[in-house]
Amino acid sequence: MLDIVPQSPSRIRALVAGYPELIAVLVAAIVGLTVQRPLAWLAGHQGINVLLAILVFATAVTIDPAALRRLLGAWRSLTIALVIGITVLPALSWAVSRIVAAGSLRDGVLVVGLAPCEIASVATTAMAAGEAAVSAGVLIGSTIAAVALAGPILTLEAGRAGISPGSIIANLALVVALPLALGLAARAFIPFASTPRVEPVASRTALVAVAALVALIAAEVHLSAAYLSVAAALLLFLLGSALVGRALGARAARPTATALLLTTSMRDFAIAAGLAAAAFGPAAAAPLGLYGIAVLVWGTAVAGVLRQRAAGTPTAKQEFNTDLS
């Protein structure tokens, strides 16, 4: 007979201390799923874009200018990641979408592989003690590739698509490019921004923004039996993209490998939803909220594991032989 031993308070405290991002995201997801109406109102009034802009700025403030110079040395890994992101991942999302019945839900799953890397992946890379500058480089490059090639690829895969890149470019300029440039400039040219006391504040701000983002996404998810196959397809895509990201970083230094894993396995749900709605109608965007929750939970969980391993600290995850690095 097995003895069920409850978790000791010290073990629970260690788990919370080791995985604050994951705990915050899980709590936010529960809040979003249970208190939907006011949060859905915020999501419908630019709440997601505001949080993404805050997240990008806060993360950019934590990026050392020297890391941007190191980015030049990672050009080969960066180029390969961008090529894989616009070829292998769209093929993967097309393949997993086949397990969903034909219709708008399948169309939404199909589009997820065409999205650029998730904006929050820059923050999760920083949380994981990875090379955030590489993540920022992948974010910018994959966004350009998605804007340029999403329409033709969707036409090839689905036989129909109508995407105007103008609104996507304008939105990304405000949500990504501007706050990223401001955050990097602040770190480089404002002495106070580079002091030791600023980085912890910026990191906590990024964590709060990620948790609030999850709550807003969850508020727009309305689960039903039809979503069982959608959830299975999205989890398969997440697993496949994580394996691809792991392979991309197999020979890279640990900080760069961390960035490649997270940027490859985390695709931008908001941009994917915009692509799906533009190409197939609003109903096709429905599965992307579920993917948004899954990918942010995944990203924060991986960040906690990799950060603990980088610090050489035993964690509860290691007790279960998790091998992510």
Secondary structure, DSSP 8 states (H G I E B T S, - for coil): --------HHHHHHHHHH-HHHHHHHHHHHHHHHSHHHHHHHHTTTHHHHHHHHHHHHHHHTS-HHHHHHHGGGHHHHHHHHHHHHHHHHHHHHHHHTTS-TTHHHHHHHHGGGS-B-THHHHHHHHTT--HHHHHHHHHHHHHHHHHHHHHHHHHHHS-----HHHHHHHHIIIIIHHHHHHHHHHHH-GGGGSTTHHHHHHHHHHHHHHHHHHHHHHT----TTHHHHHHHHHHHHHHHHHHHHHHTTTS-HHHHHHHHHHHH-B-HHHHHHHHHHHH-GGGGTHHHHHHHHHHHHHHHHHHHHHHHHHT---HHHHTT----
